[in-house]
Amino acid sequence: MSEFRIHHDVNELLSLLHVRGGDGAEGYIDLLQKHRTPYVTTTVSAHSAKVKLAEFSKTPEDFLRKYEELKSKNVRNLDPLVYLLSKLCEDKEMLQFLQQNAKERSESSANTTSTTTTSYTLPQTSTKMSMQELDELRKKLGNVTASSNAPLPAEVTRKMLRDKQNKKNPTQPNPVFPNWVYDRPALLGDFITSPTPAPDPAVAIGTLPLPTQEQALVEDLLFVLIGVDGRDITAQPVLGRQNRSFIVDSTLDMSIKELVNRILPVASYYSTITRFIEEKSSFEYGQVNHALTAAMRTLMKEYLILVTQLEHLQRQGLLSLQKLWFYIQPTMRTMEILATIASSVDKGECMGGSTLSLLHDRTFNYTGDSQAQELCLYLTKAASVPYFEILEKWIYRGIIKDPYSEFMVEEHELQKEKIQEDYNDKYWDQRYTIVQHRIPSFLQKMADKILSTGKYLNVVRECGRDVTCPDAKEVLYTLKERAYVEQIEKAYNYASKVLLDFLMEEKELVSRLRSIKHYFLMDKGDFFVHFMDLTEEELKKPVDDIVPPRLEALLELALRMSTANTDPFKDDLKIDLMPHDVITQLLRVLAIETKQEKAIINAEPTDVALSGLEAFSFDYIVKWPLSLIINRKALTRYQMLFRHMFYCKHVERLLCNVWISNKDSKQYSLHSAKWFAAAFALRQRMLNFVQNIQYYMMFEVMEPTWHIMENNLKTASNIDDVLCHHTSFLDNCLKDCMLTNPELLRIFSKLMSVCVMFTNCMQRFTQSMRLERLSQEQGTVDGPPAQSDHAEEAEKKRVTTKFLGEHVDALQSDAGFEATIVKFDSNFSMLLLDLLDKLSIYSTNDCEHSMISIIYRLDFNGFYTERLERMAIERSQKATA
């Protein structure tokens, strides 16, 4: 059971029990995770638990009756549930709590019912109801209850199954028997009950001598044993899945009647088995049930041969009731077992794997009875043949041929072409899935390997290669599991190796991943310098004004001008302009409802009007079957990491441009240079922050995690391991780069915004000072300019006038320059301290030790240590207050 499933079940249980306070679900989940064991209930433990519950129950007969009913229906996990309930009975404190909780729930539901419903009173009658009328009313109510609980007619059930199967395979409808097979009851071999009762015989059999009575009853019994009513023994009609009962002439001698009643259960078993065979041999009930009925039909032939031999003895006058009872006893046990199995399969509505589970469990339950176990083993072997044929095709060739939906693996119609668009692993996870109730109990432990084996072969087959396991042998049912377990293990190992070699060698999976790393994780530094230089002006535009073909052309040029030109897969790299910011993209990656995801959903996006830089991302073309590993979900995670780092690189370039432009300040007066001193220091702190964050992400997160994944891929034994290692790599990168924590992400986004606004402000101030100097130079020029300089001076004057008009506000605000820088410094320091404080909390409480590296890098000289300690003390004081 997955952690998310446990979390959901614990929350549901706490909600039902109205438990509040304490550690909440998290505390109970931790306890469950620590103490759960692979304990499996045995027959002995289940029996002792059943006895204990029966002793504890106020109505033990009802409990045992219900248990046997559920057991006959082959209900899964019944014994573990009974074992759990027996353990609850031993805990007195738990029992008191449950009783109190049940009392409170009943009272609250009663109050709710009383407030929402209207009470009615029966009208008073003038006459009292007689006992006869009361009995008739009881009978009617009993009939209504019986009819409501009765199973659906066989015709309706067959039609429902047929429609379900034809819906799954509309092009190949399954065959059906003609209607006359069901419309002619004389063909079934069971009793034909007449709606009108048989006339009373002229002479009551009880008035005849005992030898005559015995001979008449022997003849009647021989008829009844093959499904034909006798003169003095008649079958009663059956309703639903009831056992056949018989009416024996009441005038019969008691000694003979007692012996007849001993033999009649065989006739009841015959009727049950015959009805089961005729119903379940229909195509709609599947191949496993059809094979089971065929095996039962073979056994019934031996039974009919025995009855025929007894008839021959009867004609010769050599068969008495005692001899009939003697000859029928060996067959009685066989018929009882067959009838019990037939009733259980019918009540449990078993098909396919569930039928095999029932037969397997019966075979093991008869361990002390060799004859009964041999009979059940024969039936299980016969019924498992069609199931194992489907299994062999799946594990040896990766093909499912299951027209009646009996096999444990179910195929869903999903197109592999859409794997490039889906933001999840739906194709790999949902194309083929396990259906729990179709898994035979003897294959439960191997179910996952069976699923994986066929999936691996199916992927290779869909790539146009015909694959067949070289060690393919017939799989046969046996009580020794090792026989077919070894076959499944061999098929699994072959399928794993075939698909892994196919992806790693022929499709060059690792080389593809390295190519993606070059671009999405910014591995090629010279390529990004070329690319950002070429696209700087284009990406400054709003996203709606950008021409994608132009960006594609610049990308192609940057690829050819850098070391990325040696990458054989560089042509698969494409440009993608996203319609959302990085936080929204994060929401599209997360696929599971968690507390973290809900917090991220509530987080406000930082971008309102996207620029090209904020919307820019790379995309990558991946074809089948590599798209199983590098699917859209994985690519989206790569994109988010890239956009995060690309924007950091953009902010770093902006700060470096400020450093270059600030070189002009050396040409100004000392007074102006003093104004710039605080700005220079703040710019250096910002640059130090951005560069250290980039270094941390690239060399302390991505590079080590990549090497771990690469080493794991070398030792991977199957494609599921590859998927797991690749997903783990991306998850760890996202987590350690602070992209899965909305609080850290929000603070980091604000820091980046402050840096960008600071660079814009500095560029405006620098530009204004240039214009001021330019105007001063124009005012101090001596003498008229030469004729050749007139045009140049006129152009300079026009440009200067334009700049002065555009930056007049900046010039006027020069007096507030110091206050502006102080405000930027205050905001940046506050946000940086907040980030370091939150990182300190997460690294301590959530054991995210990798994030401590950011604190050490940004606070390398202890500049922020004192303030962080002060914030920690204030936080602890608030917690204790």
N, C-alpha and C positions, 0 to 999 in steps of 0.2 A: 504494500500500500504506500502510495506516495505521501510526502510530507503535506502537500496541499490537501489531499483527501483526508488525512488525519485531522488537519486544522479545521476543515469543513465539518467533519463528524463531531468533533469535540465542541465546536460552537453550537451545533444543532442540539447536542445533548444538554449543554448548559442552558440553552434557551428553553428546552422542554422542562427541565427541572427547576427553572426560575432561580438559578444560582447566580448571585451577584457578589462583587467584591473579591477579595483575595488576590491571587496572582493572575486571575483571568485564564483565558485559554492557553496562553503561552506556557504557564507553569505546568499545566496538565500534559501538554504536548511534549515538553521536555521529559517528564516522568515516563510517558508512554514510549518515547524513543529510546530511553535508557534501559527500560525493563522488558521490552517486547522480545520474545524468544520464538524460534521456529517450532514450538511445541505442536504436535498433531494429536488429536484425540484418538485413542484406540478403542477397540470394541469393549474391552474390559472397563476402561474409564467412563465410556459413554453409558454402559449398563449400570454401573454404580451410581453415576450422576442421575440417571433416570429413576432408580430406586429411591434415592435420597429425596428427589423432588416429589415423588409420589407419596412418600411418608410425610413430607411437609405440607402437601396440598390438603385442603379440606374435602375435596372430591377426587380421591386418587383414581377411581374408575374412569371418570371423565378425562382426567389427564392422560392416563395410559391409552385410552381409546383414541384420543386426539394424536398422541405420539405415534401410535401404530398407523393411523390414517396418513399422517404426513410422511412417515417412513415408507409406506406403500406407494406414495406418489413420488418417491425418490427426490425429496426436497434437499437441495444442496445446503451444506453447513448446518444441518439440524443438530448433529451430535455436538459440535463446538458450542452452539447456542445453549443446549441443555447443560453442558458442562459449566458454562459461564453462569447460568441461573443457579446451579447447585452451589457454586462458590459464593454467590450473592446471599443465598440462604444461610450460609455459615456466619456471615457478618451481621451481628445483631444491630450495631449502630447504623449500618447501611439500610437494613430493613426498616428500622424506625423512621429514618429520613424519608425513604420511599413511600411508606404508608402515610406519613404526614403530608408529603407532597401530593399523593393521590387524593387525599381528603380535601386539600386546598383546591386542587384542580377541579374536583367534582363540584365543590361549593361554588367556585367562580363560574363554571359552566352552567350550573343550575340557575344562578342569579342572572346570567346572560340570557338563558332561555326564558326565564319568567318575565324579563323586561322586553323581550323581542317577540314573544308569541302571545296569542290570545287563548285563554282557557275556555274550554267547551264543557258543557254538562249534558249527559244523556237525558233525553226526555223520559219522563216517568210513564210507564205503561200501566194500563188498568188491570192486565192479567199477568200472572207469573208464568215463566217459561217452564214447560214440563221437562222431565228427564229425557224423554225420547227426542224432543226438539233440541235439547242441549247436546245429546250424543251426535245428532245429525250435523249440528253446527261445528262440533269438534272435528268430525270427519271431513267436512268441507274445508275447514281451515288447514287440516293436515294435508289434504290433496293440493291445496294452493301452495303450501310451503314446499311440498315435494316437487311440484311442477316447476317452482321457481329455482330450486336447487338442482333440478335434473339437467344432465348434459344436453348439448345441442343434438338434434337429429343427425344421423350419419350423412344424409344427403347434404345438409347445410355445411357440416364440417368439411366434407370433400370439396364442395364448391369454394369455400373460403381458401383452403389450401391450394386448389387449382388456380384460383385468381392470383394468389400471392406468387406462385411459381411462374405463371405466365407473365406477370408484370415484371419479374426479374429477367426472364428470357422471352421477350415478345416475338422474336424472329423464329424461335424453335419451341413451339408449344409442346408440352408433355402429352404422351398418349393417355387415353382414358378408356375404360371399359364401356361397352354399349349399355344403354339403360335396361335392356331386358335381363341383364345379369342380376340387377338389383330388384327388378319387378317380379321375378319368379321365385318365390320363397322355397319352392320344392327343390331348387338347385343348391340350397345352402347346406343341407345335411343336418339342420337343426329341427327342433320340434315346430310343427305348424299348429299354432293355437287357434281354435275356432271361436268366433265370437259367441256362438250358441253353445250352451253346455251339452255334453253327451247324454243321451237318454239313459235312464236307469235300466240295468239288466233285468230280464224277466225273473231270474232266480238269483237271489243274493248269494254271493260266494261263501259267506259265513255259514250258510245252511248246508254246504256240501261237506263230504268227508275230508279229513285232513290230507290224505294222499292226493285227492283231486284238487284241493286248494293249492297244495305245493306245486303240482304240475302246471296249474294255470298261472301261478305266480312266476314260476321259472320262465314260462313262455313270455309273459308280460315283461319280465326284467330283461330278457334278451332283446326285446323290441326297444325298451326304454334306453338300454345301453348304447343304441345306435341312433337315438334321436327320434323314435317313433312312439306315439302314445299307445299304451296297452288298454285292455278292457277295464282292469281294476286299478291301474296306476296311470294317472294322467298328469301332465306337466302344467304348471301354472304360468300365466304370462309374466314376462319380466319387464320391469321399468328401468330404463337406463342401464347402469352397470351392476344391477343386482344379480345375485346368484339364483340359479333355477331351483325352484322348490316343486314338490310333487304332492298330490293328493292320493292317498291309499284308501281303498274301500274300508269303511269303519267296521264292517261286520267280520272282517278277517280275524282269524285266530291270533291271539296275542303272541304266541311263540313264533309263528311265521311272520307276523308283522314286524317283530323285533329284528329278525334276520333280514327282512326286506329293507328296513330302515338303515341297516349297516351297509348294504350294497348300493343304495340310491345315491350317496355322494359321488360315486364314480360317474353316474349319469349326469349329475350336476356339473362335474368337472368337464365331461365330454361336451356339454352344451356351451360352457364358457369358452373352452378352447376352440370349438367349431365357429362360434360367433366371432371370436378374435381373428381366426385365420381368414375367414371370409371378408371381414372388414379391413384388416390391415394389409391384406395382399393387394389392395388397390394401389395404383401407381402414385396416387396423391400422398400416401404415407411414407414414401421414400424407399430407397433400396435396402437399407438396413432392416427395416420392419418386414419388407418383402422377403429378404433372405431368412429372417427369423421364422416367418410363417411357413416358408418352404421346408425348413428343418423340422418344425412342429408337424407339418403335414406328413413327413416321412415317418415320424414316430407314431402318428395316428394310424398310419397304414398297418403297423405292427399290432396296434390295439384292435383294429377292425379284423385283422386276421385271427386274433385270439377269440373275438366274439363269434366269428364264423365257425371256428373249430368247436366252440361251445354249442352252437346251434346244431352242428352235426351230431354231437353227443346227445343232445336233447331229442333229436329225431329218432335216435336209436334207443331212447328210453334209459340212457345211462347217466343222466344229469339230474341231480337233486339240488335243493337249495344249499345244503352243506357243501357239496362238491363245487357249486358255482361260487360260493363264498371262498372256498379254498383256492380255486383257480384264479379268481379275480384279485386276490390280495397282493401279489407281486406288482401287478399293474397299477394298483390303487395309489401307491406312493408316487409313481411316475406321473400319473394323471394329476395328482394333487399339486406337484411342483410345477407342472406345465400350466395349470389353471391359475396358480398363485402368480406366476410370472406374467401371464396374459392379463390378469386383473391389474397388476401393478403398472404395466406398460400402458394399459388403457386409462387408468385413473390419473397417472402422471402425464398423460398426453405426450409420451416420449417419442422422439424421432432421432435418428442418427446417433450422435455421440451420447445423448442422454440414455438411449436404449442400451448402448454398450456399457455405460456406467452401471446401470441397474443389473445387467447380467453379470458383470465382473464382480460387483459387490455380493450378489447371491452366490456366485461360485466360491468366493472366499468364506462366506458365512457357513457354507456346508463343509468346512474343513474336516470335521469329525465323521461325516457321513460320506463314505467313498462313492457309493452308488449315486447319491444326489449330486455330489460334486462333479462326477464324470458326466452326468446328464447336462448340468449347467455349462460345463466346459465345452461340450459338444455344441450346445446352442450358441454360446458366445463365439466360438470359432467360426461357425457358419454365418452368424450375423455380422461378424467383423470383416468378412471378405470384401464386400463392396466398399466399406469405409477405408480399408487399407489400400484398395486400388486407387482411390482418390488421393490418399496420403502418399503413395508411391509416385504418382505423377507430379505431385507438388514438390516433394523433397528431392526427386531425381531430375526433374525437368523444369520446374517452376511454372507448371500449368495447373489451373484449377478447372476441373470438370465436375461441377456439383449442381446438377439440374434441380435437385429437390431440397436444397439448403440444409444439408445434413452435416457438412464438414465444419471443423472448428475454425477454419480461416474463411472469412467472407470478403469478397471482392466488391469494391465500390467504383462507380463510374467517375473517374477523375482524369482529366487530360494533362499529360505531362508538359504540354506546351505552355500551360498557364503557370508553371512553376516559376517563370520569370516575373510574374505579376503578383503572386500571392505573398503576403507579408508573414507567412508562417511555414511550418514544415508539414503542411497538410498532405501533400502527395505521399511523402515517405511514411508518415504516421497513419494516414487514413485510407490510402489506396487498398491496403489489405489489413484487416483487423481481426482480432481474436473474439469469438463469441463464446462467452464463458459456459453457458449451459450446453453447448455442443461438444465440449471437451470430454472425452472419456476419462474416467477417474484414473485409469492406469497410464494415461498420457499427460496428466496434469503437470508433472514436473518438467516435461519436455516441451510444453506448449510454446514457450517463447523461442526455443531453438527451431521448432518446426516452422513457426511463422518466419523467422529470419532466414532459414535455409531457402524456402521458396522465394522470398523477396529478393535475395541475392541473385538467384538464378534467373528470376524474371527480369531484373534490370539488364543483365547481359543479353538475354533473349530479345528484349525490346531494342537492343542496339544492332540487331540483325545477325547475331551469332547463335548457332544452334549448340546448346550445351546439354550434356547428359552425364550424370555421375558414372564414372567407370566401375565403381564398386556396387552398382545397383543390384540388389537381390530382393527376392520376394519377402515382404514383411508379413509374418504370421503371428497370430495371437497365441500367447503362452502365459502360464502362471509365473514363469521366470522372466522378469522384466528385462534382464540383461540382454536377451536375444534381440528384441527390437530396439532397445536403447542404443546398442552398439551400432546398429544400422543407421539410426538417426544421427548419431554422433559422426559417423563417417561421412554421411551426406552433408552435414553441417560444415565440417572441416573443408570438404572439397568446395562447397559453394562459397565459403568465406575466402578461400585462397583464389578462386577464379575471379571473383568480383574485385578483390583487392589488387591482384596483379593487373587486371584490366584497367582499373582507374590509375594506379600508380605508374605503370610502365607504358601502356598504350596511350592513355589519355593524359599522362604527365601532370597528375594532380598537384604534386609538390611544386613543380615549376610554375604552374598557374597561380598557386598561392603566393609564391615569391613575386610574381609579376604584379599581383594585387597589392602586395606589401610595398612595392616600389612607389606606387602612386597614391594609394589611399592612406598609407602610414608615412608618407613623405620621406621615403628611403633614399630617393635620388635628389640630392641637394641642388646640383647644377641644373637639373631639369626645371625645378621650381623657381630658381632665380631667373632663368630665361623666360619661363612662362609668365611669371608675375610682372616682369619688365615689359613683356609684349602686351599683356592684357590689362595693364593698370588703368589706362584711360577708359577702356571699354567697360570694365567692371565697376567704375565709379558711377555709371549711369543707373537710373531706376531699372528694375528688372524688366518692366514692360517695354523699355526703349532699346534693350539689347538685341542684337541680331545673332541668333545661335550659329548660323553658318560661318559668320566671321570668327566667332570664338573657336569653332571646330578647325578652321584654317590656321589660326594662331597656335592651337594645340598641336596640330600636325607639324608646324614649323619648329616649335619648341622641342618636340620629340626628336626631330631629325638633327637638331643642333646640339643635343646633349648626349650623355652616355646611355640614355634610355633607347637610343637608336639600335643598340645591340639586343634589345628585348624582342624575342620572336613573337610575343603576344601583344605588342604595343598597339596593333590596329584594333584590338577589342576595347580599348579605352575610349570612352565617349564623354561628352559634356551633358550635364543635367542641371537645369535651372529649377530649383524646388519652389513650390508655391507656399512653403511654410518655413518657419524658423526651426532651429535645432531642438528646441524644447518640444514642439509639436511633433517633430520627427521621432523623438524619443518615445512619445506616447504610441506611435504606430508600431514600434518595435516590441513593446511589452505586450504579451499575449495572455498573461495570467492575472487574475484579479488578486492583488495584494494590497496591503496598507500603503506600501511605497508608491504603487501605481496610482492609488486614489489621491495621494498627496500631490503627485505630479500633475494629475488631471486638474486639480484645483489651482495649480501654479499659473500665473499669468504669463503669456509669451512676452519676450523682451522686444521683439520686432513688430512695428506697426506697419510702416511702409518699407518694404524690403528693397535694398539696393542690390546690385549685381553681386557684390562681394558676400552679402548675407545669404543670398539665394543660391550661390554657385556651389556645385558639387560635381564630382566625377561619377560616371556609371560604367558598368563593365558588362560586356556580352559573354554569357556563359551558356554553353549548349549542353544538351543531354548526353551522357548521364552525370557530367560534372555538376550540373545544376542541383543534383541531390545534396551535394555538400555545400556548394556556393550558391545557395538559393537566395530568393529575394530578401528573406529575413536576415541572412548573413550579410548580404550586400548593403542592406539598410544600416546595419550596425557599423560596417566599414565606412559608409557615407557619413554617419554621425561623428565617428572619430576623426575623419578627414576634415569635415566642416569645422569642428572644434579647433583642430590644430591649424587649419588654413587661416581662420580668423585671427588666431594668436599670432601667426606669422605676419598677417596684414597689419596688426596693431604694432608689432615690432618694427616693421618697415616705416610706419608713420612716425614712431618715436625717433628712429634713426634719421629720418628726413628733418625732423625738428632739430636734432643735433647738428646737422649740416647747415641748416638755415641760421642757427644761432651763432655760427662762426662769424657772421656779419656783425654781431654785437661788439666784437673787438674793435671795429672801426668807429664805434660811437664814443661819446664822452664817458668819463668815469661815472658820472651821476647816473646815466642810463644803464651802464653795466651793473651797478649795484642793484638796480631794480630787477635785473635778470638773474641775479645770483640764486634767489630762492627758486626761480623757475628751473634753472639748470639742475639744482639739487633734486627737485621733484621729478624732473624728466629722467634723471639717472636712477632714482628709486623705482619709477615705473618700468624703465627698461630692464632693470635688474629683476623685477618681479616677473615680467613676461618671459624673459630669457630663461630664468630658472624653472618656471612652470613648463616651458617647452622642453628643457633638458630633462626634467623629471618624467614627463610623459613619454618621451622618445627613448631615453636611455635607462630609466629605472623602472618603467612599466612595460612598454611595448617590446623592446628588444629582448629583455630576459624572458618575458612570457612567450615570445615567438620561439626562442631557442628551446624552451621547455616543450612547446607544442611540436616542434620539428623532431625532437628526440622521441617524443611519444608516438609520432606517426611512424617512425622507423620500427617500433616494436608492436604496432597495432596488428591485431590478428583478424579483424573483420571491419566491415564498413561502419557498423554501429560505434565501434571504438573511435574511428576517424571522425565521425559526426560529433561524438561526445568531446573529443579533444579540441576540435575546431570551435565548437560552441563554448567550451570552457575558456578557450583563449580570448574570444571576443567578449564574453561576460566579464572576465577578470580585467580586461583593458577598459571596458566601459566603467566598471566599478571603481578601479584605481584612478581613472582620469576624472572622477567626480561627476560622471554623467548619469548615474543612477540615483543620485541623492538630490532631490529638488531644492533643499535648503542651500547646500553648497553650490549648486548650479546657479541659483538665483544670485547669490553673493558674487560669484565669479563673473556673471554677466554684467552686474552693476560695476564691477571693477574695470572690465573691458570698456564699458560705456564711458566711465570717467576718463580713462586713458584717451579714448578717441576724442571726447569733447575737449580735453586739455590740448591735444595736438592741433585741433582746429583753432582753438583760441590762440595758441602760440604762433601758428602760421599767420593769423590775422594781425597780431601785434608786430611780428617781424615785417610783414608787408607794409604796415602803417609806418614803421620807422624808416623803411626804405623810401617810401614816398616822401616822408618829411625831409630826409636827407637830399632826395632828388630835387625837391622844391627849393631847398637852401642853395644847392649848387647852381640852379638856374638863376637865382637872384644875385649871385656874386660873379657872374661871367663878365669880364671886361671887354669892351669893344664889340663892334658888330661882327657877326659870324661871316665867314667867307661865303662866296657864292655857291661853292660846291656843297657846303654844309646846310644850306637853307632847307632843302627837302628833308634831311635827316632830323634837323632841329624841330621842324614843323611836326614830323611824325612823333618825336619824343614828347612834344608838348601836348599833342592830342591824346597819347596814351596816358601821360601823367594826369591830365585833366580827368580822364575817364576813371583811373584808379582812385584819384582824390575824391571823386564823386561817390564811388562805391564804398570807400573806407572812411568817409567822414565821421561815421559813428565811432569807429575804432580810434580815430585820432582824438575825438572828443573824450573818449573813455580812458585815455592814457593815464589820467590822474587816478583812476580806480584800478590800475593794473595790479598793484601790490595786494589789494583786498581780494581781487579775483584769484590770484595765485594762492593766497592763504586759504581761501575757501576750497580750492581744488585739493590743496595739501590736507586740509582737515577731512574732507570726504574720503580721499584715498586712504589716509591713515586709519580712519574709522572702519572702513570696509575691510581693509587688510587685517586689522586686529580682529574683526569679527570672523573673518575666514580662518585665521590661525587659531582662534578660540574654538570654533566649531570643529576644525580638524583635530585639535587636541582632545575634544570630547569623543569624537567618533573613533579615533585611534585607541582610546582607553576603554570606552564602554563596549564598542562593537568589534574590538580586536582587529581593526584595520591598520595593522602596523606599517604597511607600505606608505601610508599618508604622513607618517612622522617625518619622512624624508623631506617633504615640502617645508615643514616647520624648521628643520635644521638648515635647509638651504636659504630660506627667506630671513631667518633669524640667526644667521651664522655667527654674529658677534654679540648676541644677547641684547640687541637694541630694544626688542619688544618683550623680553622675558619678564621684566618687572611689571609691566602693565598687564601681561597675560596672567601672572600670578595673582595680581590684585583682582582681576575679573573672576578668577577661580574661587578666591576667598569670598567675594560677594555672592557668587552663585551658591556656594555651600551654606552661607548664612541664610539666604532666602529659603533653601531647602529645609533647614532645621527650624526655621521660624514657624 
